[in-house]
Amino acid sequence: MTPEVFRQMAEVQDRHWWFVARRRIIDAIVRSLRLPTDARLLELGCGTGANLAMLARHGQLQAMEYDADARAVASRLGHCPVDAGGLPDQLPYPPDRFDLVCLLDVLEHVADDAASLAAVARLLRPGGRVLLTVPAYAWLWSAHDVSHHHHRRYTRSQLVALAQASGLQVERAGYFNTLLFPLIAGVRLATRLIGRDGGEGSDARLPGAPLNALLQAVFALERHVVPRWPLPFGVSAIAVLRRPE
């Protein structure tokens, strides 16, 4: 991503409806995994550190970020060590180390997603898990994807195939950001139809306070559902993958 996009994210990640609600959903999912009390966690591609405080509550956390400026912002938060590195072949960690590795909207940024997920699998202890979120559906491609330097969007079946090719078992896979899906899909398709989706934009801009609060409340409702039941569609896809014992 560009420095401008990282700057926007750092400015709004504590307030923007998407970041706040997604953290609440991810927190509920991690709690549902019932990790050991001394669990070792790793967030790969942590960006400017939006998730670090939340993840640090679940065990001994480490993080990695490729971009130097974003890494500096995340490090200053003080929640955990933030290392330099990149996927698939610049991982500064030994194999068989982590109980949970999180890739939260990261895999779509990597050119070789298959090699990257296989490399992540090697970091897991036997029985360890990957928590993976990605943007869903190629037909939802928009200026946001361009400005964030995405390579692709995914379907559930594509995630499952990728996981299986990496030697990981699929514990659960589905979608989220489902309640707002009609609104978001409608806006993106309408913008494309009227020719205003020129490839220069980001969804990280903070809306007005009343709308921001409403979108946050609606999206966050999914924390009661996503950890238990797969949703059939959504703006994002999600999977929990497990290294065999």
Salt bridges, closest charged atoms under 4 A:
GLU4 OE2 - ARG7 NH2 2.31
GLU11 OE2 - ARG7 NH1 2.47
ASP27 OD2 - ARG31 NE 3.32
ASP27 OD1 - ARG57 NH2 3.72
ASP27 OD1 - HIS58 NE2 2.66
ASP96 OD1 - ARG243 NH1 2.44
ASP99 OD2 - ARG125 NH1 3.04
ASP105 OD1 - ARG22 NH1 2.59
GLU108 OE2 - HIS109 NE2 3.71
GLU108 OE2 - HIS150 NE2 3.89
ASP113 OD2 - ARG152 NH1 3.64
ASP145 OD1 - HIS150 ND1 2.68
ASP145 OD1 - ARG153 NH1 2.70
GLU171 OE1 - ARG129 NE 3.06
GLU171 OE2 - ARG242 NH1 2.99
ASP203 OD2 - HIS144 ND1 3.71
ASP203 OD2 - ARG188 NH2 2.45
GLU245 OE2 - ARG242 NH2 3.26
